[in-house]
Amino acid sequence: MTENRSILVRGWLRFWRIVNGARIVFLNVLFLLFLYVFYVAMLRPDEPLSMRGDTTLVLRPHGNVVEQYSSSPLDRALARATDQAPVETRLRDILEAVDRASRDSRISQMVIDTDYLWNIGLSSLQDIEHAITAFKASGKPVYAVAEALGQHQYYLASMADEIWLSPDGLVWMDGYSNIRHFYREGLEKLEVEINLFRVGEYKSAMEPYIRNDMSPEAKEAAQFWLESLWQQYLEAVSRNRGMPMSRLTEAITNFADKVEAAEGDFAQLALNLGLVDRLVSGPEARTVLAATGAPNDVGDSFRAVGIEHYLEISGYSTARQRGNVRIVVAEGEITRGEQPPGRIGAETTAGDLRAAGRDEQVKAVVLRIDSPGGDAFSSEVIRREVQALRESGKTVVVSMGDVAASGGYWIAMGANEIWANPATITGSIGVYGMIPTFGATLQKIGVYADGVGTTPLAGKLRIDRPLDEDVKRIFQSSTNHIYEEFLDLVRVSRGFESREAVNEFARGRVWSGRQAVEFGLVDRTGTLQDAVESAARIAGLGDTYTVSWTEPELTQFERLLLEMTSGVLARIHSGKRGVSDLPTSFVQQMIEDLRFIASRDDGFTVAAHCLCSIH
């Protein structure tokens, strides 16, 4: 009895030491957090941030340009406090800053710095071009300064009055491509059986798993929309640079010969071809910009403000606001349930739309879509909310961003009007489903699956056995049904006479926004602002409308920290940092492609996904 009691006592003491240690750690974390908040509170400026005249607005996008952040406001605030380079820049912040600066007498010029930009879509670039064109119309000069210019970086730089390139820099333009890896032979060697169910000969999203090359239909379709986007790229750069398109095309043609003739001097070649205006080192550029604008207090550069700090100074708030035109962002892949920003959750986006419907002040909703699609069922859930919102008396206008294809196009059905950017990737009206099975693979290592069930279908939906023929028939029938439903939705909402008429532009084919408006798949081409103005007009709001964005709700703790750090972070200097933009490996791409069909473990998922990208 004494021995048993001793064991219990020892166990209890051990447990208590663990609890006490956890308590100490927890209290220490709280104490450190209190010290940080106190430190920030003491640094908080008493006076509002201000800005002097002759200041240069520096447009320096970091990371990927997105419609909405995928991180929380607290995460971003803490990253800024620790001087971490941002990985995302919001498109709306760029547009807002450029628009305000065009009317701000304190801003005398703009500098575009593309060295920290990773990725941006052609549609987003066109939106920025509209804003910068208006800025230049105010009479203020724009300069682009870069160490190296990739294809989309060069488009952004071409919007400037002058492009200054580092003497050791380069300009690289190689056109658009749509190239993927194909896995059929490798999967056959592993004896993996791919069961693909699709409708539409152009619905090529899952072709890499059943072929070793791109099908003729997929090549034909891809070449068509890629040529449209490339034509728009050449037109824009030619227009911005004041260079005939033939001369621009010639500058890109036989590039290897030109580089050899220039003895490998990329920067001098770019200058000779008229792609840039000056070869300027960093110190020289700072000196010239200080002369055209104003020197900074130290005297070693020009007086400048970044777009984020400028928005803070000019009183722009990203907090949840009220307005009679509400913008709801749907960005990322479409999946079921609730999802964080960066992915479209059916319940999350539907909830945002319902919230806009319940708000009596909101008279019009603009659904901003940037999505290649995803789960067909989730797409329909969102579309029904769009339809319900419109039937409740609210105006609903869709604005398409870089991509609004397949499921991204599906959720646009039911709106009063659909706007696409000329470079939007859209269409891809088609569906597919895929189930890989690994029975033969397992048998190679001596693993077998066998057993009994209570019905003919029991145990047939397993990936460790070959897929039953009846199950294949069921899934193909389901895929056919959803495709017919998709055609009917397009027929009714877009005013086509029949399914056959829709099918001419469906079957999985992808279009640019410029092409889609010709076929009647969208109503007009234009920017997000054009869509907002149209929504206000349809709702009868005239020019007196106000705009608000749907933003994630903050917890009380997050609000406290953000209020404590308000204004402080604007005074923290963020140094330049370069981040390598490495291409995704084909293994990562394969995992990304398969993530949809593995996203649910309770049944077969039919996807309306484009999987279309340009490089």
N, C-alpha and C positions, 0 to 999 in steps of 0.2 A: 504493500500500500504506500509505504514511504517512497519506494523507488518510482512508482507510477506518478505520485504527486510531484516528485522532483522533475520528471520528464515534462509534465504539464507546465510546471513553473518555468522551466527553461524555455519551453516553446512560447509561453506568454511573454517572457522577457525579450526573446528574440523578435517576436512580432512587435512589441512596444518600441524597441530600438528602431525598427524599420519605419514605423509610423512617426516617431519623433524625428528621424532623419528627414523624412519627406516633409514634415512640418517646417523644419529649419530651412530646407531648400526653398520651399514655397514662400516663406516669409522673406528670405534673402532676395528672391526674384522681385517680390513686391517692393522691397526697400530700394533696390536698384532702379526699378521703374519710377518710383517716387523721386529719386534723385535726378533722373533724366528729365522728368516733367518739371521739376523745380528749376533745373538748369535752363531749360528752354524758356520757362516763364520769366526768369530773370533777364534773358536775352531779348525778350520780345520788345520791339521798338515802340516807344510811346507815340511817335509821330507816324502818320501814314506814309507809305513809300511814295517817293516823288521822282520826277525825271526832268532833266533840263532840256533846253532846246538843242538843235543840231545833233540829235542822237540818231544813231544808225540802228535800224531794226535788223537783227541777224536771224535769218530763216535757216536753222540748222536742224533738220529732222534727225532724230536718233532712232536707230533700229528699224522696226517695221512701222509703216504708216497704216493705222487701223481706224475703224469707225468708232470703236469703244475699247477702253482698256480691258485687259484680261486679268489685271491685278486689282487689289482693293485700294481705296484712297490712302489707308493707313500704311500699307506696304510701300506705296510710292513716296509718301511723305518721309518714311524712315529711310528709304533708299537715297532720297535727296539729302537727308541729314547726314548720312554717312558717305556722301560724295560718290555714290555709285552711278555709273552711266545708265541712262534710261534705255530700255529695250523696245519701247513703243512710243510713237507720237500720234496723237489723235488728229485726224484730218480736220475735224471741225475747229480745233484750236488754231491750226494754221490759217484756215480761211477767215476765222474771226479776227485774228491778229492782223493779217494783211488788210482786211477791210477797214478796221479801226485806224491803222497806221496811215492809210491813204487819206484820211480826213483829219489827222492829228498834226498840228503845226509844229509840234516838238520833234517829230520824225522827219529827217531831211533826206534820207536815202535808205536803201535796203541792200543787204549783202546776203547772197545765197551761198551756203556752205553745204556741199553734198557729201563730205568725207565720212560722215557717220551714218549715212542712210544705207540700210540693208536692202529693204524690199518695199516697193510701192507699185500699185496697179496702174495701168494706163488710164483707166477711168478717173482715178484719184488725181493723176497728173493733169488731166484735162480740167478738172475742177479748180486746181491750184492755178492753172494758166489763166482761167477767167478772172480770178482774184488779182493776180499780178498784173494782168493787162489793165484792170481798173486802177491799180496803184500807179502804174506808169502814166496813165492818162491824167493823173493829178500833177504831173510835171516833175516828179521825184525820180532820180536815177536809180537803177538797179544794177549791181555788179555780182557776178558769180566768181567765187574763188575756190579752186580745187587742186588737190594733189593728183587725183586720178578720177576719171569719169567713165563709169560703165554706161550701159545703154539707157537705162531709165534715169540715172544721175545726169546724163548729158541732156536728156529732154528737159529736166528741171532747170539745169544751168542755161539752156538755150532761151529761157524766158527772160534772161537778163539783157540789159543793153550791151554789156561787154562780158566776155568770159576770160578770166585770167587763170592760166594753168601753170603749175609748178614746172620749172625747167627740166625736172626729172620725171614729170608726169606722163600720162598717156590718155588717149580717148579710145574707147573700145565699143564698136557697134557691129554686131554680127547677125542682126535680124532675129525673128521669132521662130521658135521650134516647139514641137510637141513630141517629145521622145520619151519612151518608157522602156523598162526592162521586161523581157518576156520569159516565163518560167516553165513552159510546158515540158520541155525535154528534161529539165532538172526534176520536176515533180514526178515525171514518169519513171525516172531512175530511182526515186524514193518510193515508187508505187503508190503515190497519193492520187486518189480518184477525185476529180473536180466535177461536181454536179452543178451546172449553170442553167438558170432559168431566166430568159429575157425575152423582151418583145421589141422589135425594131432592129434592122440590120446595121444601123448606125450607132446603136447603144453599145459602145465598145469599152465601157469602163472596166469590165472583167476579162477582156480579151487576153491580157498577159498570162492568164492562168489556163487558157485552152489553146494558145497558139505560140509559135516561136517568132512571129513577126506581126506587124500591123496589117489588118485586113485591107483589101482595096477600098472597101466602103469607108472604113475609118480614115484612110489616107485622103480620100476624096473630100470627106467632110472637114477634116482638120485643115487641109490646105486652103479650103474656101474661107473659113473664118480667120485663119492666121493671116492670109493675104489682106483681108479687110483691116485687121488691126495694124499690120505693118504699113499699109497705105496711109492710115491715119497718123501713124508715128512720123513717117516721112513728110507728110503734109504739114504737120505741126512744127517740126524742126526747121523745115524749109521756110515756113512763114516767119518763125521767130528769128531766124538768122538772116532773113532777107536773101536767101540763097536759092537759085533755081533747083527744083527737085532733081533734075537730070545731073546737075553738078554734085548734089549731095549723094546721089546713087553712085556716081562715078568715084567719089571719095571712098566709098565702102568697097567697090569692086576691085578685084586684084590687089587686095590689101597687102598680101605678102610681098608682091613685087615692089610696092611703094615703100614698105618698111626697109627692104633691102637697099633700095635706091637712096634712102635717107640714112643708111648705115646704122640702122637700129635705133635712131633717135626719134622715139615716138612723139615727144613734145614738139620738136621742130617740124615733124611731118604734119601734126595737127595744125600748127600755125600756117604752114605752107598751103594746106588744103582749105584754109579759111574756117576751120572748125572752132578755133579759138582766136582771140584778138591779141592777147599778150602772153608772154612767158614771164612770170613774176614770182619771185621767191616770197616766202611768208613775211619776213621783215619789210621788204619793199612794199608789199601789198598793204600792210598796216600803216606804213608811212603815207602812202598815197590816199588811203581812205581817211586818215586823220586830216589831211589837207582838204579833201572834198567835203568832209563833215566837220568834225571837231576832235581835237586830241583828248585822250582820257586824262584823269588827274595825275597819273604817274608820268605821262608824256611818252610812253613807249608804244602806244597803240591808239585806236580811235574810240570815241565814246559810243558805247554799244549797249543794247539790251536784247536779250533773247525773247522768243515769243511767249514763253511761259511767264516770265517775270513781267513782260509788258502787259499781258492780260491782267495780272494781279494789280499792277500800277494803274491801269486804265479802269479798274473797277469791275472787270468781268468776273462773274461767279460761275463756277461749275456745279454749285450745289443745286439740289432739287428746287425748281421754281415752278410757278404757275403761269400758264399762258393759254390763249384760246386756240393755238395750233400746237399739238403735241407731236413730237417726233419719237417714234419707237424704233430702236435699232434691233435688227435681226442679223447677227453676224456669226459666221462659223457653220459647222456641220449641224444638221437637224437631228436631234435625238429625242428620246422619250423622257418624261419627268421634268424635274427642275435641274437647271444647269447654270454654272457661273458664267459671267461675261466671257466672250470668246467662243462659246458654243451656244447653239439655239436649243433650249429645252422647250418641249411642247407646252408644258405647264407654265414655265416661266414667261415665255412670250405671250401665251394666251392670257395669263394673268395681267401682264402689262397692258394688253389691249382692253381687257375688261375694266381695269382701273381707269383708263382713259374714257371709256364709255360711261362710267359712274360719275366722273367729274363734270359737273354742270357747266363749268367755265369752258371746258374743251368743246369746241365746235367742229374741229377738223383734226384728223390724224394723218401723219405722213409715216408710212412704214418704210424705213430705210433698209433695204435688203443687200447683204453682201454674203452670199452663201452658194456653195456648189451643190447643195441638197443634202439628202440623207434618208432617214426613215420615212417611208411613204405614209404610214399611219399618223406619225407625228406631224407631217406636212398638212394632212387633211384636218387635224385638230386645230392647227393655227389658221388654216383657210376658213374654217367654219366661224372662228372668232372674228376674222375680217368681215365675213358676210354678215354676222350678227351685229357688228358695230355699224355697218352701213345701214342695215335695216332698222336700227334704233334711231336713225335720223342724223347720225354723224357723217361727215364727209371723210372718205378714206382715199388717199392717193398713195401709190407706191412709187418710191424712188429707188432705182437699181444702182448699186455701186459697181465695183470691179467685176463681180460675178453674181448672177442670179439665175442659175440654171437648174434644170431638173426639179428637185424639191424646192429649190429657191425660186423657181418660176411658178411652181404649184401654189405656194402660199400667197402669190400676188393676185390670184384669181379672186374675183368678187369685189375688187376695189373700184371706185368711181373712175379712176384713171391710172394708167401705168406709164411712168417716165423711165427711160433708160438713158444712160450716157452713150454716146456713139460707140465707145470702146467697151461697153459692158459685154461680158460673155454670158449669153442667155440661151433660152430654148432648151435643148436636150430633153425633149418630151419623150420619155421612155422610162421603163422600170426593169429591174433585174433582181435576182436573188441567187445566192451561191452557197452551197454546202460542200466543203471538202471532207472526204472520209479517209481513214487511215488503217482500214482493216488489213489490206495487203502489206502495208508498211510494218505493222505489228507482227504479222505472220512471219516476216523475214527474220525476226529475232525470237521467234518461238512463242508469241503471245496470241491467244485465240479468244474469241468471244462466242459464247453459245448459251442457250437457255430456252425457256418457254414463256409464253404469255397467255393472257386470257382472251385476247381478240386478235384478229389478223394483223392489226397495226401495232399491237403492243411490242415495244422494244425495237421498232423499226427505225425510229428517229435517233440513231446513234452514230457518232462519227468513228467508232471503232469497228463498224461493219459496213459492207457495201450498201449503198442506198437502195431500198426496195423499189421496184418498178411502179407499184401503186402509189408510193409516196412521191415519186418523181412526177407522176401524172397529176397528183393533187397540187403540188407546188407550181407546176407549169400552168395549170388551170387558174390558180390564184393570181399568178403573175399576169396572165392574159386579162383577167377580170379587172385588175387595178389599172392596167394600161388603158382599157376601154373607158374606165371611169375618168382617167386623166384626160382622154380625148374629149369626153362629154363636158368636162369642166371647162376646157378651153373653148369648145364649140359654143357653149351657152354664154360664157363671160366675154368672149371676144367677138361674138356675133358671126361665127362661121355657119354656113348653110348645113353642113353635114360633118359626120366623123371623117368621111373620106377627104373632105376639103382640109380638115385639120391635119390629117395623116400626111398630106403632101409636105408639110413643114415639121412633122414630128419624126417618128421612128428613131429617136435618139440623136437627131442632128443638132449640132451646136451652131449658133449664129452670133455675130456681133450685134450690138444695139442698133447700129446703122442699118444692118440687113433686116433685123427683126421688125423695125418700124415699117419697112417696105412691105413685109408680108402680113402686117396686121397683128403681130404677136404683142406689140406694145403700141401705145398711142403716140408718144412723142419722144424726142431725144432732147436732153438738157441736163442741167446740173441739179443738185439737191435744192438749191435756192429756187430754181425754176419750178420744181415740184411743190415747194412750200407756198410760193406765190399762187400757183394754180389751185392748191387746196383752199387757200384763203378766199380766192375768187369764187370758187364753186360754193363755198359755205356762206358767201355773201358778206364777208368781213371787210372787203375793200383793202385799203392800205393801212388800216389802223390795227392790224393784228399783232399779237405778241407770240413769241415762240418759246416753248419749254421742251426739255429733253427728259425722257424717262431715265432716271438714274437709280442704281442699287441703293436700298435703304441702309443707312449706317446704324450700328449699335450705339448705345449711349456712351460706351467706353471709347469707341472710335471718334465720336463727335467731340468728346472731351479732349483727346489727344490732338485732334486736328485744330480745335480752337486754341489750344495752348501753343501750338507750333505756328499758328497763322502769322505771316509776315516775317518770321525768323528765317525760314528756309529761302526766302527771296534774297537774303543777304549772304547766303552761303555760296561760295564760288564753286562751280563745277568745272574741273579741268577737262581738257580734251583727252579722249581715250579712243583708241581704235579697237574694234572687235572684228575678228575674222568672220567672214560670211561663207562658211564652208558648205559645199553642196551636200544634200542629204544622200546617204548611201542607199543603194538599191534595196538592202535588207530593211532599212528603216522605212523606205517607201512602201515595200510590200506589207509591212506590219500596219502602216497607216491605212493602206487600201482595205485591209481585212478587218479593221477595227469596227466597221459598221456591222458586218454580219456576225461578229462575235459579241456585239454589245448587249444582246439579250440571250439569256440561257434558258428561256421558257418556251421557245418555239422558233419558227421560221420567220425571218424578216425580209420583206420586199423593200428594196431600196430605190429611191428616186434620186440618184446621185450622178453628178457629171464626171467627177475625177478628171476634169480638163484643166490644164495649166500650161503656161507658156514660159519659155526659158530664153 
